[in-house]
Amino acid sequence: MEFNHADLFEGLADAIGDRVAVVCGDTRMTYAELDGHANRLAHFLLERGVRAGQHVGIQLYNGIEYIAGLLAALKIRAVPVNVNYRYVEAELLYLYTDSDIVALLYDVEFDDRVAATAPRCPKLATLVAVGGPSRVEGAVPYGEALAGRSAGRDGFPERSGDDVYIIYTGGTTGMPKGVMWRSEDLFMGFGGGNPYGEPHREPGQVIEAARNSGPMVMMPVAPLMHGAAQMATWIAWWMGATVVYVPKFDAAEVLRAIEREKVLTINITGDAMARPLADEIATGAYDLPSLLVVSSTGAILTGAVRDRLQELLPNVMIMDSFGSTESGYTASAVAGSSPEAGLKYQPNATATLAVLNDALEPVKPGSGEIGTVAKTGTIAFGYYNDPGKTARTFVTDAEGTRWLLTGDLARVEEDGTILVFGRGSQCINSGGEKVFPEEIEAVLKGHPAVFDAVVTGVPDERWGHRVAAVVEPREGVRLTAEELDAHCRARLSGYKVPRTYAFVDQMVRSPAGKADYRWAKATAQAAS
C-alpha cells in the first residue's frame, strides 16, 4: 500500500467495511459496498479500453455515481477530471479538448450539451449516462455499465504515490486549467490524513486511525466538481467518517440533512453558502445539536456574515481556512480576521509558507513590504497542457528551492502572521492606488439590504480604472446607489468607494460559490 487514494480507500474497505461510507438522500453505502460498486465501474472502463494515465471526465451533481466515478478511475490508474455542470457548449468543448478525456460520466439533464459537444472530440470514445434514458447516441446507461461486472479487484494495475490526480480550476477569471498533483503530495498537502495533528508517515497509520476512530458524520456542502469538496471527502474517509451529500446546494436541504444524519462538521465555500444557511437557520425550523464545526475554504467569509452565523450557532466553531487548488491547505484565520478588518492568517505548522518579493526572497517580518504568498514542499507540479502558465506559477529561487506563487499579495507581520490583501490578478489600479475587491465586497455585504456583491474594475479615461460593484439586493428590498455610496464612504477611503453600481436580480457565481469576475466586469461595464 502507498499514499495513493485508491490504495488507501481499499484498505479502509477491508478494515471498516461494515461502516457507512456515504449517504446521499435515501441511498446509503458502506465502505465495502462502495468499494464493490466502484470496482464494477472500473471493470467497465477497462473493458472500454481506458488505461493508466488516460483521463475520465465526470459531469455530475453530487451523489454516489460521482464518488464511484472518482474511485473507479483511480483504481485503474486513470485520472478523473471534474467538469463544471454549468458549462455551456463552448466551455465544454474547451474543457473536453483541453483535458483529453477519453470517457465521460454525465447526468442526462445535460443531454443536449453533451450531444452537441462530444462528437467534436475525437478522443472521447465512451459515454456513460446517469439518471435515466439518454438521447445521446452511443451512451451507455449507468446501470448497464455496472451490470454483470465483477465487484472484485482482479485485473487492476499496481498503483503508486506518483499516480497523477487532476483538479480543474473554476475559470472565474479565464479558462479553467487542470492542476496536476502527485497522489502522495496531494494526500500530504491536504492534511496528511490527520488535519488536526501530525500527518501520517506510513499508509498503514491511516487505516489504523480510521479503524480506531469513533463514529463521525461529515458533510462537504460544495459540489464535488469543486476540488474543496473532493478533498473534504477524502479527509473524512481517512478519519473513518461517514460522508453526507446533497445533490445540489439548497440551504433547507442541507440543514435537513444535518438534522437527519446528525452531522458533526460541514465544509462550505464562503458567504455564498454561509448567508443563505444563516437565513434558513434564522427561521427556527431546525434542531442542530450535533453540529460542532463549520469550516469555510475556497472563498472569503466576511465578518458580517461570520458574526451572524456565530450568533445563530453560538456553540459551533467557525473555521476559515486559506489555501488553493495548487497549494493545498496552508493556513487558518486568526481571531478577528475578516476582509473588513484585514485578512490575517497563521501558517499551518506543516506548510512551508512564505511571502516573496520580486527577487524570490522572503520579505522581512514587520517591514511592511508587500510580496506574493508562496509555498514550497507538497505542492502541485504543474498545469495540464499549459507549460507557459506552469513556468510562470512554479518558480525556482537562487538556492534551488521550487516555489508555487499563489498570486495572493500579502505582508508578514512581526509576529509571523500573514496579512493577505487579495488576489493580485483582481487588484484594481485606480489613479495609481491599489484597490482590493475583497475589502469593498465585505463592506457592501455589511449593508442590511445587500444579499451579495462582487467588485471589479472598469476602464476610466481619467483614472485608468474605476471601482464598480455588482449588487444583488435582498428580495423585496429597494436599494439605491446613493444609499450604498453613503454606507461605503463611512467605512472606506474615498478612492475605494465604487463609482458605478449595477443592480441584478441574481448574482452569477460558480456552483461552489466563487465569484465570476468575467461576468461581473461585463455587467458593470454595461451599467456604466
C-alpha positions, -999 to +999 in steps of 0.1 A: +000+000+000+012+035-009-001+070-003-024+065-032-061+074-028-074+042-043-050+020-023-060+038+009-097+035+002-094-002-004-075-005+029-105+012+046-130-011+028-111-041+042-107-027+077-140-010+083-162-024+055-194-025+076-192+012+085-213+036+064-191+055+040-215+077+021-251+089+023-270+109-003-307+112+001-322+078+007-291+060-006-265+047+019-234+026+012-209+010+035-172+012+027-173-024+014-204-017-007-190+014-023-157-004-030-176-031-049-197-006-067-167+013-079-149-019-088-178-027-112-175+006-129-137+003-131-140-031-149-164-015-174-139+013-181-111-012-186-133-032-210-139+000-229-101+005-233-095+031-207-059+027-195-035+041-169-028+078-174-059+084-195-085+109-184-121+103-174-145+133-172-172+135-145-201+159-153-225+151-124-242+165-094-232+152-060-241+116-054-229+080-053-222+080-090-198+109-087-177+094-059-178+060-076-165+076-108-136+091-089-127+058-072-132+038-104-108+060-124-082+060-097-084+022-092-073+016-128-047+044-126-067+066-149-071+103-140-106+117-130-114+152-144-140+174-128-164+191-153-184+221-142-220+212-148-230+248-155-207+250-186-224+257-219-213+241-252-184+263-260-169+259-225-175+222-226-158+219-259-128+237-245-126+215-213-132+182-231-105+190-256-080+206-232-083+177-207-081+150-234-108+129-217-115+095-233-146+087-212-173+108-197-199+102-169-227+127-173-262+134-160-289+130-186-300+166-176-271+177-198-280+156-228-283+184-252-250+200-243-232+166-244-248+156-277-237+189-293-202+187-280-190+151-276-190+142-313-165+171-319-140+155-295-123+125-313-106+112-282-139+110-263-150+074-271-170+063-240-201+080-227-220+068-195-254+084-188-266+087-152-301+094-141-323+077-168-326+073-206-302+094-227-308+107-262-270+109-268-260+084-295-238+056-282-242+065-245-243+035-221-268+037-192-250+037-158-268+006-146-259-012-177-223-003-173-223-019-139-244-049-147-226-083-148-192-068-139-170-081-111-172-065-077-136-077-071-103-060-077-089-086-101-070-072-131-063-037-116-028-024-122-004-018-093-006+018-082+019+043-070+023+075-050+034+091-083+000+085-099-015+118-112-046+135-098-060+165-117-084+192-104-096+217-130-099+252-115-131+272-117-121+295-145-137+326-129-111+350-144-101+330-175-105+295-190-101+267-164-068+249-160-060+214-149-039+215-117-017+183-116-007+166-083+013+135-074-011+114-054+012+113-023+018+151-024-020+156-027-025+134+004+001+153+024-009+188+010-044+184+023-037+173+059-017+141+056-047+121+067-048+139+101-056+176+095-057+184+132-023+169+142+009+153+128+004+139+093+006+102+090+040+089+078+030+054+069-001+043+049-010+018+075-014+045+101-043+059+081-061+026+082-054+021+119-065+056+128-098+051+109-103+017+125-099+032+160-119+063+154-153+069+169-185+074+148-183+107+129-205+122+102-191+149+080-206+169+051-190+186+022-217+211+012-200+223-020-203+204-053-179+176-059-169+193-091-151+217-068-117+205-055-125+215-019-154+191-017-133+162-031-106+169-006-131+172+023-144+137+012-110+121+013-101+137+046-134+125+062-127+090+049-091+090+062-107+096+096-131+067+092-162+090+089-195+088+071-198+114+043-232+130+036-240+148+004-270+167-010-272+167-049-272+205-053-268+233-028-301+242-011-299+257+023-330+240+036-320+206+022-285+210+038-300+217+072-325+189+069-296+165+061-275+178+091-305+173+114-314+138+100-279+124+098-266+141+130-237+157+110-207+168+131-189+191+107-197+208+074-175+224+048-187+254+029-173+280+005-176+315+018-205+339+020-224+325-010-233+294+012-230+309+046-255+337+041-284+315+028-277+290+055-279+317+081-312+330+067-326+295+068-314+288+104-330+321+115-364+307+106-361+285+137-373+254+119-342+232+126-327+215+156-289+211+151-274+198+183-249+175+165-232+203+146-199+214+161-178+228+133-185+250+102-153+252+081-151+276+051-125+274+024-121+284-013-139+317-009-138+345+017-161+346+047-168+382+055-170+394+091-207+404+090-218+370+077-195+351+100-208+371+130-244+364+121-237+327+117-219+326+150-248+344+167-272+318+153-249+289+162-233+300+194-219+266+203-204+259+169-167+266+160-164+285+127-131+280+109-118+300+080-090+283+060-066+297+035-053+276+005-058+269-031-061+240-056-024+243-063-012+247-027-035+226-005-044+237+030-018+262+041-031+285+069-060+293+093-076+327+100-066+342+134-092+357+157-108+388+143-096+382+107-120+394+080-119+414+048-132+444+067-106+443+094-078+426+075-074+390+064-048+377+088-037+340+088-014+318+108+005+294+086-002+257+091+026+240+111+032+215+083+031+241+054+063+258+042+048+292+035+065+325+028+059+359+013+084+365-015+095+397-032+102+400-070+137+385-064+120+354-048+134+364-015+113+363+017+102+397+029+113+407+064+086+403+091+073+437+102+090+456+073+057+465+056+069+452+023+042+436+001+050+404-017+034+373-031+023+344-009+043+313-019+045+277-008+072+250-012+072+213-003+040+195-010+025+214-039+011+206-073+036+201-101+020+220-129-009+227-152-021+202-178-014+213-214-001+247-203+037+248-199+037+286-201+014+290-170+033+263-153+066+281-158+051+314-145+035+299-114+060+273-103+094+290-100+129+282-086+148+306-065+186+311-064+190+284-038+173+258-060+140+258-040+109+253-061+080+276-051+044+279-060+034+316-065-002+317-053-010+352-068-021+365-034-005+397-023+004+400+014+029+412+040+043+394+071+036+409+105+062+410+132+046+380+149+049+359+118+012+360+108+004+368+072-018+398+063-034+390+029-047+419+008-062+399-021-055+382-054-031+403-075-050+395-107-081+411-093-064+442-079-078+474-094-053+502-102-073+534-099-052+566-103-021+547-091-039+534-059-042+497-054-078+486-046-085+451-035-121+440-043-124+417-012-124+446+012-151+465-006-172+435-012-172+428+026-182+464+033-211+462+008-223+429+022-224+445+056-253+467+045-285+451+057-302+454+023-274+437+003-276+400-002-245+396-024-219+418-040-189+415-064-165+443-071-144+447-102-127+475-122-140+491-154-120+514-177-119+551-169-104+578-191-091+598-161-081+571-136-073+542-158-098+521-140-126+529-115-142+507-089-175+492-099-198+470-079-224+444-090-250+442-062-279+417-056-303+434-031-323+413-006-356+401-020-383+427-019-359+455-009-354+486-029-318+498-028-302+529-044-267+537-054-269+568-031-276+546-001-246+524-008-224+553-015-231+568+019-226+534+035-192+529+019-179+564+024-184+560+062-162+529+061-138+532+032-112+558+019-127+578-010-107+561-037-121+527-027-157+537-029-175+523-060-182+549-087-205+526-106-233+502-094-251+475-113-281+460-096-290+425-105-318+401-096-294+372-091-256+371-088-238+347-111-214+325-092-198+291-097-217+261-082-191+263-054-200+299-046-169+316-062-174+349-079-175+350-117-154+381-123-157+379-161-194+382-159-192+409-132-169+430-153-192+427-183-222+435-162-206+466-146-193+479-180-228+476-194-242+495-164-216+523-168 
